[in-house]
């Protein structure tokens, strides 16, 4: 089939803007509206929900959002595709049917299952399925398709397969749609949300609209948004999202390996960016499996240390807490937020965060928090805390492994109840080593420099992938790119971000994007749910890097790129 498929997104995570579904349906023309609810942490939350009630395990907020707009979607012929099914897609599909009955609507609901793997020692274990099950559901006439753990991009790729009749060997088309799906999966993040240069957006970034991908039969797309909504769609906002939570140039998926170093971006009018040139290669023989386990219990108490002798005060607290509860599982982080010769208590104070993780809920709970509070009149001068004594909370540990694609029963359950098995791809890529990362680019030309924050010249976007983090940095102009690719080496990055110095750091160049992407192995330890970092998901890591004062080439001016340099 020819024509353009308009795929919108109304949710980038479990907890996103609740009104986005209504805004997207009322804002303009759509063929498909998707909603992404799943992340590694979300699967842990849903796993705990299902422990309490086996009938749960899906994103309950989706039902509330759907109640107010299901009728509108049906009236306008907009089909809905969402992974809100989480650990229980059949349960959510049934709940949608019951909702439709209550509203007096006739709706055809299908779902995709098979991602849940039998791992008796795990709270959750789910393979990341591809898009062909979604396509089968749409081919069978489904109005709403519910999935469990599919890749985020599959929510957009599946409708494109159904619309254009792509086969498994249409690798470039599948790769192009994968990029489109990756770009819209995080909602407003591609339309100006969390954008380094938010002050340049027309509305200052106050309320960015949600995105639309106009997918073409060859897999190319145009990223846009509904007229009159906030934020912006520019080559730079698209670049920022393209760099989010990716690794090397090979973006592995269950249906195709997408070559991110082939992606080209081109302005296509106001709030329109054309995405083209994407190449794909056969997928791997295995599927990624995300595994969540309960790791134990955790608690945190925070002491305020004001004025003089901050290190000595922190050392005193450490000794007292260790004496009270024992040293095992304790972690002390001193945040030097204090200023010299400050005129008020807050700016004169540092924060000492004391974390405890333990398999014993009692030790990590009141025994620990009460011991901290008991120091209030028996510790350093000015002792106070920002936290009250409380019980410990459970935390999870995320790991990832792989299973053969042929071992996972990918099943599309059609609106009439027919169960259709989705075969794995016949052609897969041989197992090869990951591409060797670069440590540095060409040596930049010498010349006069000036001191200034790195962020005057570059943007950045960072995020989490299990216990790892990625940090993508892009140059705003061609001249800045020629400097950046030689200047921002692994050694320079770890010097600017000292807490990465002991890690394995991989560096990849994406010249079409004027970008360098770093993968920081192990930065987040056992994952988001267990991390005690101040920034547990590494979302602010890019902004920390941009804030560092460095020697910038004097010839490079700050500011947005000229119109001719927006074409990448």
Buried (B, 14 or more C-beta within 10 A) or exposed (E): EEEBBBBBBBBBBBEBBEEBBBBBBEBBEBBBBBBBBBBBBBBBBBBBBBEEEEEBBBBBBBBEBBBBBBBEBBEBEBBBBBBBBBBBBBBBBBBBBEBBEEBEBEBBBBBBBBBBBEBEEBBBBBBBBBBBBBBBBBBBEBBBBBBBBBBBBBBBBBBBBBBBEBEBBBBBBBBBBBBBBBBBBBBBBBBBBBBBBBEBBEBEBEBBBBBBBBBBBBBBBBBBBBEEBBBBBBBBBBBBBBBBBBBBBBBBBBBBBBBBBBBBBBBBEEBBBBBBBBBBBBBBBBBBBBBBBBBBBBBBBBBBBBBEEBEEBBBBBBEBBBEBBBEEBBEBBBEEEBEEEEEEEEEBBBBBBBBBBBEEBEBBBBBBBBBBBEBEEEBBEBBBBEBEBBEBEBBBBBBBEBBEBBEBBBBBBBBEEEEBEBEBBEEBBEEEEEEEBBEBBEEBEEEEEEEBBBBBBBBBBBBBBBBBBBBBBBBBBEBBBBBBBBBBBBEEBBEBBEEBEEBEBBBBBBEBBBBBBBBBBBBBBBBBBBBBBEBBBBBBBBBBBBEEEBEBBEEBEEEEBEEEBBEB
